[in-house]
Structures are given as structure tokens and as C-alpha cells.
Amino acid sequence: MPARFGEATLALPLGFPAASPLGNSATISLLFQRFEHGAALTALATVAGLALSLVATAVFLPIATTPAAIGAVSVMQSTLGSVGRRGLLRFVGTFIGAMMTFAAVSIFASGAQDLGSYLIIMSMMSFISAWVLVGSPRTSYIGFMMGPAFVIGIASESAAPSSIHLVVDRVLSVLLACACVSLVLLVVKLRSSRLAVMESIGDGWTLIAQLIRGGQLHEFTEADVHEFRTLNQRAMSNLAATAELREQHAFERTLRIESFLPILTMLAEQQRSLLLIRSLGSGRFHETLPPSAVSEMLDAPTRSLAAHFERLGEYFRVAERADESLPCQIPSAAQLRACAVANGCDANTVARLLYRREVLGLVEQAVVRAQRDAQRGFIWKDQMLYCANEVTDSGRTVAEVAATLSPSTT
């Protein structure tokens, strides 16, 4: 076996790749192939909000020390949806922090700089820390905005009126930034983060289907090794991106924490499947391939599992049932051992084949479990896919909800 096919070449990372998602061979043509319209639209909206905020700051706040443009960029860091809500939460947090600063500075200005004043300040800081620690993503974001507004005013060495002016300036800057971003959003419509989450989950299952096909026990070339490594990197990057989108989804609308359970379940199953499929690729590229008659006993159920994953990915794009009835037909250990011995495989090869069979069994359990959870945790309604709890009233089961859906979606 050539050295270039050794372990160093196949050190597949569990996180982001060291270079680009396409390895070290990124070109201009590949850049355009991976061009994302949504990301480009968001970048355009961010630049427009930044420019508008700079102009508005010069016109309305000529002596401002914290330009509203900074707030505009911070608000529009979210790549999809939830920008308006994030801006509102940013303003609320800054306003609360300003009120706390006003109270603290007033106490200090009155000359009451004793132990009681110190305890008041520490209590306020503890309150902010607790808010961030135990709050939901939305309330924690408010706490993050309260902290800077409070610390800026308290840490200022200026007199009390100047400190208050500094905090008021920050509140006005954030308010102006939110107004500028809102004007931009009237023209540029960003895609909903909920839609992006569903599409990203579907893309993840499709990438896993392609990856498991690359783990079949066939003869391979260096191009096959590079393709498998690239698919693994893309799948892991997509998994991380889905987790980030789930955080953005928390800002988009008011949801109970259990509403995110189906999404978290899909992420867990994808991570589990990727770890198992990595071992299949290692068995193909690192070990001696068995005779074709033996490898086909395991490649046939591998292709069936790939079909399962593809159907699962389609469920998140079109209102189609994630069918669990596709047969995998994984051979028994006795059948596989008998076939391997009959074709001249040694004891080490037989042991590796039996291990591979166990991995396929675990992958089958994972995909069937994911298909079942997808049907229970996600509901198609009016040609849109929702988490089941998004369309439920508290206390109702998914079966009770399904009975209330329109006939066209049941």
C-alpha cells in the first residue's frame, strides 16, 4: 500500500479543517460552486446597515463617543433571521444597564462612598452575572448588554454628570443602530433561521449518506481518499453550523426550551453516525480488502443504509414520510464468518469483518432511531416544517396535534 494512503493522510478531524472546507486545493471555480446566496445577502445588509449608521451618527449624534455603526454590526452578526429581535434585546439590556448606572453614580455623587455603596455595586454585578448564567438565550443576551453599559458608567473617572452623559450616549447609539438596521430589513428580507435549521439538518443527513457510500470495501485511488476526507470535513462543518443556527433560532421567536429537543436529537444522531462511519472508512483505506464475494455481504447493507440516510434528508426538504421499512439485511456473524473462511480469509481479516458488521448494526440502529424521532419531533404544516412543540399547546401530544392539522398535510 502506498505511503500516501497511510494514517497521516486519513487523519480526519472531528472539528473544522485546518484550511478550507475543500482541503488545500481551493480554487476560484470551487469558490463560486460553494457560493451561498443567503450569506451574500446578509453581508450586503450588514454593509448597508453599517453605512446608514455612520451617516445617522454624524447627523443626529455628532458628539457621540460610541458610534451607532458598532451597534449595527453587532446586531447583524446573525447570518439568518432574528436580527430585529436581537436589536430589541440589545436596546433593552443597554437601557437596564444605564438605569443601574444612574442609580450607582447617584449614590457615589452624594458622597456615600462607604461599605454600603460597595455592597450595592457588587450586588448589581452579581445580579447581572446570575441573569446571564441562568437565563434563556434571549434573557442572557439582555444580560450581556446590561454588563457593558453598567461597567462603562461605573469605571468612568469623570464626574457624575459626565458619567451619566456617557451612558445616555450609549443608549442613544444603540437605539439609532437598531433604527438603521430596521430600515435595512424593510428592503432586504433575510431568510428565517428556522428554515435554515431544517435545511441544514437535511443537508447533514445527505452528506452522511454520501460518506457511508464512500466507506464500501472497493478498490480505491488517491482521489477516493481525498473525496472521503472532504465529505467528512463538510459533514462535521455542517454539524457545527446547524448547532449555531439553532442558537439563532432561539432569538427568532418565543419558544419553550423543550421545543429544541428534536433539533438536539438530530444533532446527536448525526454526530453518532459520523463517528461510526469514520471507522468504516478507516477499514477501507487502512486495511487489506477482502475478496469481493465477502465484501459484497457488507457493502449491500451499506448501500441500504445510505438510502435510509437519503430518505431522512429528503424528509427535511419535502413533505415525505421518512420510511423505516427499507431492508438492510445485515448478515449474521455466523454467515459472515463462514463466507470469509470459505474465501480464504485469515483470522485477523475475519475479526475485522465481524467488527465492521457490528458497526453497521449500530449505524442501522442510529438511522432507524433518527427516522422515528424525525416523524415524532417534526411536523409538516402548510408546506412548512416545524418542530412539533412549535404547533402545540402545552400538554398536548404530537398525536393530538396531528389530528388538528389540515387534511392536505396529514
C-alpha positions as CSV (number, residue, x, y, z in Angstrom):
1,M,0.0,0.0,0.0
2,P,1.5,3.4,-0.9
3,A,2.6,5.5,2.0
4,R,0.4,8.4,0.9
5,F,-2.6,6.3,1.9
6,G,-1.3,6.0,5.4
7,E,-2.8,7.3,8.6
8,A,-1.3,10.8,8.2
9,T,-3.4,11.3,5.0
10,L,-6.5,10.0,6.7
11,A,-6.3,11.9,10.0
12,L,-9.9,13.0,9.6
13,P,-10.6,15.9,12.1
14,L,-13.6,15.9,14.3
15,G,-13.9,19.7,14.0
16,F,-13.2,22.3,11.4
17,P,-10.5,21.5,8.8
18,A,-7.1,23.3,9.2
19,A,-7.5,25.0,5.8
20,S,-10.6,25.5,3.7
21,P,-13.6,23.1,3.8
22,L,-12.3,21.7,0.5
23,G,-8.8,20.9,1.8
24,N,-5.7,22.6,0.4
25,S,-7.0,22.7,-3.2
26,A,-9.5,25.6,-3.0
27,T,-9.7,27.4,-6.3
28,I,-11.7,30.3,-7.8
29,S,-14.1,27.9,-9.5
30,L,-14.7,26.0,-6.3
31,L,-15.4,29.3,-4.6
32,F,-18.2,30.0,-7.0
33,Q,-19.5,26.5,-6.7
34,R,-19.9,27.0,-2.9
35,F,-21.3,30.5,-3.2
36,E,-24.2,30.9,-0.8
37,H,-26.9,33.4,-1.8
38,G,-28.1,33.8,1.8
39,A,-24.7,34.7,3.2
40,A,-24.1,37.2,0.4
41,L,-27.4,38.8,1.1
42,T,-26.7,39.1,4.8
43,A,-23.3,40.6,4.0
44,L,-24.9,43.2,1.8
45,A,-27.5,44.0,4.5
46,T,-24.7,44.4,7.1
47,V,-22.7,46.8,4.9
48,A,-25.9,48.8,4.2
49,G,-26.7,49.0,7.9
50,L,-23.1,50.0,8.7
51,A,-23.1,52.8,6.1
52,L,-26.5,54.1,7.2
53,S,-25.5,54.0,10.9
54,L,-22.3,56.0,10.1
55,V,-24.3,58.7,8.3
56,A,-27.0,58.8,11.0
57,T,-24.4,59.1,13.8
58,A,-22.8,62.1,12.1
59,V,-26.2,63.8,11.6
60,F,-28.0,63.0,14.9
61,L,-25.2,62.3,17.3
62,P,-22.2,64.4,16.2
63,I,-20.5,64.3,19.6
64,A,-21.2,60.7,20.2
65,T,-18.3,58.7,21.7
66,T,-19.8,55.3,20.8
67,P,-20.8,55.3,17.1
68,A,-24.1,53.6,16.3
69,A,-22.3,51.8,13.5
70,I,-20.7,49.5,16.0
71,G,-24.1,48.5,17.3
72,A,-25.4,47.9,13.8
73,V,-22.6,45.5,13.0
74,S,-23.1,43.7,16.4
75,V,-26.8,43.4,15.8
76,M,-26.4,42.0,12.3
77,Q,-23.7,39.4,13.2
78,S,-26.6,36.9,13.0
79,T,-26.4,35.4,9.5
80,L,-30.1,34.5,9.3
81,G,-33.2,35.9,10.8
82,S,-33.7,37.1,14.4
83,V,-32.0,40.4,13.7
84,G,-34.9,42.6,14.7
85,R,-35.4,40.7,18.0
86,R,-31.7,40.7,18.7
87,G,-31.7,44.5,18.2
88,L,-34.6,45.0,20.6
89,L,-33.0,42.8,23.2
90,R,-29.8,44.8,22.8
91,F,-31.6,48.0,23.4
92,V,-33.5,46.6,26.5
93,G,-30.3,45.3,28.0
94,T,-28.4,48.6,27.4
95,F,-31.3,50.6,28.9
96,I,-31.5,48.5,32.0
97,G,-27.7,48.8,32.4
98,A,-28.0,52.6,32.1
99,M,-30.6,52.8,34.8
100,M,-28.4,50.7,37.1
101,T,-25.5,53.0,36.3
102,F,-27.6,56.1,37.1
103,A,-28.6,54.7,40.5
104,A,-25.0,53.7,41.3
105,V,-23.5,57.0,40.2
106,S,-26.1,59.0,42.1
107,I,-25.1,57.2,45.3
108,F,-21.5,57.9,44.7
109,A,-22.2,61.6,43.8
110,S,-24.0,62.0,47.2
111,G,-20.8,61.2,49.0
112,A,-22.0,57.9,50.3
113,Q,-18.8,56.0,49.4
114,D,-18.8,53.5,52.2
115,L,-19.2,49.8,52.7
116,G,-22.9,50.0,51.9
117,S,-22.3,51.6,48.5
118,Y,-19.7,49.0,47.7
119,L,-22.2,46.3,48.5
120,I,-24.8,47.9,46.3
121,I,-22.3,47.9,43.4
122,M,-21.3,44.3,44.0
123,S,-25.0,43.2,44.3
124,M,-25.7,44.8,40.9
125,M,-22.8,42.9,39.3
126,S,-23.9,39.7,40.9
127,F,-27.4,40.3,39.6
128,I,-26.1,40.7,36.0
129,S,-23.9,37.6,36.3
130,A,-26.8,35.5,37.6
131,W,-29.0,36.8,34.8
132,V,-26.5,35.6,32.2
133,L,-25.9,32.3,33.9
134,V,-29.5,31.0,34.4
135,G,-31.3,32.9,31.7
136,S,-32.6,31.6,28.4
137,P,-30.6,32.6,25.2
138,R,-32.8,35.7,24.9
139,T,-32.6,36.9,28.5
140,S,-28.9,36.0,28.6
141,Y,-28.3,38.3,25.7
142,I,-30.0,41.1,27.6
143,G,-27.6,40.4,30.5
144,F,-24.6,40.6,28.2
145,M,-25.8,44.0,27.1
146,M,-26.5,45.2,30.7
147,G,-23.0,44.4,31.7
148,P,-21.0,46.7,29.3
149,A,-23.5,49.6,29.8
150,F,-23.1,49.3,33.6
151,V,-19.3,48.8,33.7
152,I,-18.7,51.7,31.3
153,G,-20.5,54.2,33.5
154,I,-19.0,52.8,36.8
155,A,-15.5,52.6,35.5
156,S,-15.5,56.2,34.2
157,E,-13.3,58.6,36.1
158,S,-15.4,61.6,35.1
159,A,-17.7,63.5,37.3
160,A,-21.3,62.2,37.8
161,P,-22.9,64.3,35.1
162,S,-20.3,63.2,32.6
163,S,-20.7,59.5,33.5
164,I,-24.5,59.8,33.1
165,H,-23.9,61.5,29.7
166,L,-21.7,58.6,28.6
167,V,-24.3,56.0,29.4
168,V,-27.1,58.1,27.8
169,D,-24.9,58.4,24.7
170,R,-24.5,54.6,24.6
171,V,-28.3,54.1,24.9
172,L,-29.0,56.6,22.1
173,S,-26.3,55.0,19.9
174,V,-27.8,51.5,20.3
175,L,-31.3,52.9,19.6
176,L,-30.1,54.6,16.5
177,A,-28.3,51.5,15.3
178,C,-31.5,49.4,15.8
179,A,-33.5,52.0,13.8
180,C,-31.0,51.9,10.9
181,V,-31.0,48.1,10.9
182,S,-34.8,48.1,10.9
183,L,-34.8,50.3,7.8
184,V,-32.4,48.0,6.0
185,L,-34.6,45.0,6.9
186,L,-37.6,46.7,5.2
187,V,-35.7,46.3,1.9
188,V,-33.5,43.2,2.5
189,K,-35.5,40.2,3.6
190,L,-33.3,37.7,5.4
191,R,-34.3,34.0,5.4
192,S,-35.8,32.7,8.6
193,S,-33.4,30.9,10.8
194,R,-36.0,28.1,11.4
195,L,-35.9,27.3,7.7
196,A,-32.1,27.4,7.7
197,V,-32.0,24.9,10.6
198,M,-34.3,22.4,8.8
199,E,-32.3,22.7,5.6
200,S,-29.0,22.3,7.4
201,I,-30.3,19.1,9.2
202,G,-31.4,17.7,5.8
203,D,-28.0,18.6,4.3
204,G,-26.3,16.8,7.2
205,W,-28.1,13.6,6.5
206,T,-27.4,13.8,2.8
207,L,-23.7,14.2,3.5
208,I,-23.7,11.3,5.8
209,A,-25.4,9.2,3.0
210,Q,-22.6,10.1,0.6
211,L,-20.0,9.5,3.3
212,I,-21.2,6.0,4.1
213,R,-21.2,5.1,0.4
214,G,-17.5,6.1,0.3
215,G,-16.8,3.5,3.0
216,Q,-17.7,0.5,0.9
217,L,-14.9,-2.2,0.6
218,H,-13.9,-1.3,-3.0
219,E,-10.6,-0.7,-4.6
220,F,-9.6,2.9,-4.2
221,T,-7.4,5.6,-5.6
222,E,-5.9,8.8,-4.1
223,A,-8.9,10.7,-5.4
224,D,-11.3,8.4,-3.4
225,V,-9.3,9.1,-0.3
226,H,-9.4,12.9,-0.8
227,E,-13.2,12.7,-1.6
228,F,-13.9,10.8,1.6
229,R,-11.8,13.2,3.7
230,T,-13.6,16.2,2.1
231,L,-17.0,14.7,2.7
232,N,-16.1,14.1,6.3
233,Q,-14.9,17.7,6.8
234,R,-18.1,19.1,5.1
235,A,-20.3,16.9,7.3
236,M,-18.6,18.0,10.5
237,S,-18.7,21.6,9.4
238,N,-22.4,21.3,8.7
239,L,-23.0,19.8,12.1
240,A,-21.3,22.8,13.8
241,A,-23.2,25.2,11.6
242,T,-26.5,23.6,12.5
243,A,-25.7,24.0,16.2
244,E,-25.0,27.7,15.6
245,L,-28.3,28.1,13.6
246,R,-30.2,26.5,16.5
247,E,-28.8,29.2,18.8
248,Q,-30.0,31.9,16.3
249,H,-33.4,30.2,16.1
250,A,-33.8,30.8,19.9
251,F,-33.8,34.5,19.2
252,E,-36.4,34.4,16.4
253,R,-39.5,33.7,18.4
254,T,-40.6,32.8,21.8
255,L,-40.2,29.0,22.2
256,R,-40.2,26.7,25.2
257,I,-36.9,25.0,25.8
258,E,-38.4,21.6,25.0
259,S,-39.1,22.9,21.5
260,F,-35.4,22.5,20.8
261,L,-35.3,18.9,21.8
262,P,-36.0,17.4,18.3
263,I,-33.2,19.6,16.8
264,L,-30.8,18.5,19.6
265,T,-31.8,14.9,19.0
266,M,-31.0,15.1,15.3
267,L,-27.6,16.7,16.1
268,A,-26.7,13.9,18.5
269,E,-27.7,11.2,16.0
270,Q,-25.7,12.9,13.2
271,Q,-22.6,13.1,15.5
272,R,-23.0,9.4,16.5
273,S,-23.4,8.3,12.9
274,L,-20.4,10.3,11.7
275,L,-18.2,8.7,14.4
276,L,-19.3,5.2,13.3
277,I,-18.9,5.9,9.6
278,R,-15.4,7.1,10.1
279,S,-14.4,3.7,11.3
280,L,-15.9,2.2,8.1
281,G,-13.7,4.5,6.0
282,S,-10.7,3.5,8.2
283,G,-11.4,-0.1,7.4
284,R,-11.5,0.5,3.7
285,F,-8.4,2.7,3.4
286,H,-6.1,1.3,6.1
287,E,-6.6,-2.5,5.9
288,T,-6.3,-5.2,3.3
289,L,-9.5,-5.5,1.3
290,P,-11.2,-9.0,1.5
291,P,-12.4,-10.9,-1.6
292,S,-15.3,-9.3,-3.5
293,A,-17.7,-12.1,-2.5
294,V,-17.1,-11.4,1.1
295,S,-17.1,-7.6,0.9
296,E,-20.4,-7.6,-1.0
297,M,-22.1,-9.2,2.0
298,L,-21.3,-6.0,3.9
299,D,-21.5,-3.5,1.0
300,A,-25.1,-4.4,0.2
301,P,-26.5,-3.4,3.6
302,T,-24.1,-0.3,3.5
303,R,-25.9,0.9,0.4
304,S,-29.3,0.3,2.0
305,L,-28.2,2.4,5.0
306,A,-27.2,5.1,2.6
307,A,-30.7,5.0,1.1
308,H,-32.1,5.3,4.6
309,F,-30.0,8.5,5.3
310,E,-31.0,10.0,1.9
311,R,-34.7,9.4,2.7
312,L,-34.2,11.0,6.1
313,G,-32.6,14.1,4.4
314,E,-35.5,14.4,2.0
315,Y,-37.9,14.5,4.9
316,F,-36.5,17.8,5.9
317,R,-37.0,19.3,2.4
318,V,-40.3,17.8,1.2
319,A,-43.4,16.6,3.0
320,E,-42.5,13.0,2.5
321,R,-42.6,10.3,5.1
322,A,-39.2,9.1,6.4
323,D,-39.7,5.4,5.6
324,E,-38.2,2.9,8.1
325,S,-39.2,-0.1,6.0
326,L,-36.1,-0.2,3.7
327,P,-34.4,-3.6,4.4
328,C,-30.8,-3.5,5.4
329,Q,-30.3,-7.3,5.6
330,I,-27.1,-7.2,7.6
331,P,-25.7,-10.8,7.6
332,S,-25.4,-12.7,10.8
333,A,-22.0,-13.2,12.4
334,A,-22.1,-17.0,11.5
335,Q,-22.9,-16.3,7.9
336,L,-20.2,-13.7,7.5
337,R,-17.6,-15.9,9.2
338,A,-18.4,-18.9,7.1
339,C,-18.2,-16.9,3.9
340,A,-14.9,-15.3,4.9
341,V,-13.3,-18.7,5.8
342,A,-14.6,-20.3,2.6
343,N,-12.9,-17.5,0.6
344,G,-9.5,-17.9,2.3
345,C,-9.6,-15.0,4.8
346,D,-7.3,-15.4,7.8
347,A,-8.3,-14.9,11.4
348,N,-7.3,-11.2,11.5
349,T,-9.4,-10.4,8.5
350,V,-12.4,-12.3,9.9
351,A,-12.1,-10.4,13.1
352,R,-12.1,-7.1,11.2
353,L,-15.1,-8.1,9.1
354,L,-17.0,-9.0,12.3
355,Y,-16.2,-5.7,13.8
356,R,-17.4,-4.0,10.6
357,R,-20.6,-5.9,10.8
358,E,-21.2,-4.7,14.4
359,V,-20.5,-1.1,13.3
360,L,-23.1,-1.4,10.5
361,G,-25.6,-2.7,13.1
362,L,-25.0,0.3,15.3
363,V,-25.4,2.6,12.3
364,E,-28.7,0.9,11.4
365,Q,-30.0,1.5,14.9
366,A,-29.0,5.1,14.7
367,V,-30.7,5.8,11.4
368,V,-33.9,4.0,12.4
369,R,-34.0,5.9,15.7
370,A,-33.4,9.1,13.8
371,Q,-36.2,8.4,11.4
372,R,-38.6,7.7,14.2
373,D,-37.6,10.8,16.1
374,A,-37.9,12.9,12.9
375,Q,-41.5,11.8,12.5
376,R,-42.3,12.4,16.1
377,G,-40.4,15.6,16.6
378,F,-41.1,17.5,13.3
379,I,-44.4,18.2,11.6
380,W,-45.2,19.4,8.1
381,K,-47.9,22.1,8.1
382,D,-48.9,24.3,5.2
383,Q,-45.8,23.2,3.2
384,M,-43.6,24.2,6.1
385,L,-41.6,22.0,8.5
386,Y,-41.9,22.9,12.2
387,C,-40.7,21.4,15.5
388,A,-43.7,19.5,16.9
389,N,-43.9,21.7,20.0
390,E,-44.0,24.9,17.9
391,V,-47.5,24.0,16.7
392,T,-48.7,22.6,20.0
393,D,-50.5,24.0,23.0
394,S,-48.9,22.9,26.3
395,G,-49.9,19.5,27.5
396,R,-51.0,18.1,24.1
397,T,-49.2,15.2,22.5
398,V,-47.9,15.0,18.9
399,A,-50.7,12.6,18.0
400,E,-53.3,15.1,19.3
401,V,-51.7,17.8,17.3
402,A,-51.6,15.7,14.1
403,A,-55.3,15.3,14.3
404,T,-55.8,19.1,14.2
405,L,-53.7,19.7,11.1
406,S,-55.3,20.4,7.7
407,P,-56.2,17.3,5.6
408,S,-53.6,18.3,3.0
409,T,-50.7,17.9,5.5
410,T,-51.8,14.7,7.3
